[in-house]
Amino acid sequence: MAVQRVTLRKMTMAEYRSTTDHREAESVRVLSRVMSEQLARERVRRGTARFLPDGLDTVGHHLLTAENDLGEAVGNAWVGADPGQASGTASSAWLYDINVFSPYRRLGYGSAILAAAEALIAREGKTALGLNVVGDNEAAIALYRRNGYEVASMSMRKSV
């Protein structure tokens, strides 16, 4: 597989709306496994309001579109403050969301977006990038492992 490169830029408002709709729908789909769809929708909307109170212009958060060398949008990422660290003292950032658009999947763009996000937070003085991944998302888990991410904690669940 060829090594891909991407350039990250701030999302446009239209991209932000579309990405938020997609992220919220995916989150509701996952949460609906363990709670009602209505409760999942409420929880997801509260999360968006909490973490992105000013939407696209929320301080400390980067809502980014990834473009390849041809200027084509190949995916996006949301990188921001680590929710597990106190504001202003955090040495790490958090990858809230990452997407590679369907026509560009399995071509190395996921790794390229991760590398670009890591470079961005390193320029800001951060020394680590954390994230959560749903346990059955094998493709994402493989992507993160290929790029040097390790399990830092694990939460398990069994429905009875």
C-alpha positions in Angstrom: 0.0 0.0 0.0 1.3 3.4 -0.9 2.0 5.9 1.9 -0.6 8.6 1.7 -0.3 12.2 2.9 -3.1 14.5 3.8 -3.4 18.2 4.7 -5.7 19.1 7.5 -7.9 22.3 7.3 -10.7 23.6 9.4 -14.1 22.3 8.3 -16.5 24.6 6.6 -19.9 25.1 8.3 -21.6 22.7 5.8 -18.9 20.1 6.5 -19.3 20.6 10.2 -23.1 20.1 10.0 -22.8 17.0 7.9 -20.1 15.5 10.1 -22.0 16.2 13.2 -25.1 14.6 11.8 -23.1 11.5 10.8 -21.3 11.3 14.1 -24.5 11.6 16.1 -26.3 9.0 14.0 -23.4 6.5 14.5 -23.3 7.2 18.2 -27.0 6.7 18.6 -26.7 3.4 16.6 -24.0 2.1 19.0 -25.7 3.3 22.2 -29.0 1.9 21.1 -27.5 -1.5 21.8 -27.6 -0.8 25.5 -30.4 1.8 25.9 -33.5 3.0 24.2 -33.1 5.0 21.0 -34.7 8.0 22.5 -32.4 8.0 25.5 -29.4 7.4 23.2 -30.4 10.5 21.1 -30.7 12.7 24.2 -27.4 11.5 25.5 -25.6 12.1 22.2 -27.1 15.6 21.8 -26.0 16.5 25.4 -22.5 15.2 24.6 -22.3 17.4 21.5 -23.5 20.4 23.5 -21.1 19.7 26.3 -17.9 19.1 24.2 -18.7 21.6 21.4 -20.6 24.4 23.0 -19.6 26.8 20.3 -19.8 24.3 17.5 -17.1 24.7 14.9 -15.5 27.5 16.9 -15.2 25.7 20.2 -11.9 26.8 21.8 -9.4 24.0 22.2 -11.0 21.7 19.6 -10.0 21.2 16.0 -12.7 20.1 13.6 -10.8 19.1 10.5 -11.2 18.0 6.9 -8.4 15.9 5.5 -7.5 16.5 1.8 -5.2 14.4 -0.3 -2.5 15.8 -2.7 -5.2 16.4 -5.3 -7.2 18.6 -3.0 -9.9 15.9 -2.6 -11.6 15.7 0.8 -10.8 12.1 1.9 -12.0 12.2 5.5 -12.2 14.2 8.7 -11.2 14.3 12.3 -12.1 15.9 15.6 -9.2 16.5 17.9 -9.5 18.4 21.2 -8.9 18.6 24.8 -8.4 15.3 26.7 -11.6 15.0 28.8 -9.7 13.1 31.4 -7.2 15.9 32.2 -7.8 19.3 33.8 -8.1 22.2 31.3 -4.8 24.1 30.8 -2.6 21.4 32.3 -3.2 18.6 29.8 -0.2 17.0 28.2 -2.4 14.9 25.9 -5.1 15.5 23.4 -8.1 13.4 22.5 -9.3 12.0 19.2 -13.0 12.3 19.4 -13.8 11.2 15.9 -12.1 10.1 12.7 -13.6 9.2 9.4 -12.2 8.1 6.0 -14.8 8.6 3.3 -16.0 5.4 1.6 -14.1 5.8 -1.8 -10.8 6.3 0.1 -11.0 3.5 2.6 -8.3 0.8 2.8 -5.9 3.0 0.9 -3.8 4.3 3.8 -5.7 7.5 4.5 -6.7 6.5 8.0 -3.0 6.3 8.9 -2.3 9.6 7.1 -5.1 11.4 9.0 -3.8 10.0 12.3 -0.2 11.1 11.5 -1.4 14.6 10.6 -3.5 14.9 13.8 -0.5 13.7 15.9 1.7 16.3 14.2 -0.9 19.0 14.9 -1.1 18.2 18.6 2.7 17.9 18.9 3.1 21.4 17.5 0.8 22.5 20.4 3.1 20.8 22.9 1.0 17.7 23.5 2.9 14.4 24.1 0.1 11.9 23.6 -3.2 11.3 21.7 -5.9 9.2 23.4 -9.1 7.8 22.0 -11.9 5.4 22.6 -13.0 2.7 20.1 -16.0 0.5 20.2 -14.9 -3.1 21.0 -16.4 -4.7 17.8 -15.0 -2.1 15.4 -12.3 -4.4 14.1 -11.2 -2.1 11.3 -10.6 0.8 13.6 -8.8 -1.4 16.2 -6.5 -2.7 13.4 -5.8 0.9 12.2 -4.9 2.1 15.7 -2.7 -0.9 16.4 -0.9 -0.5 13.0 -0.2 3.1 14.0 1.3 2.2 17.5 -1.7 2.7 19.7 -2.0 0.4 22.7 -4.8 -0.4 25.1 -4.7 1.9 28.0 -7.8 0.7 29.8 -10.7 -1.7 29.0 -14.3 -1.7 29.9 -16.4 -4.8 29.3 -20.1 -5.6 29.5 -22.4 -8.6 29.4 -26.2 -8.3 28.9 -28.1 -10.8 31.1 
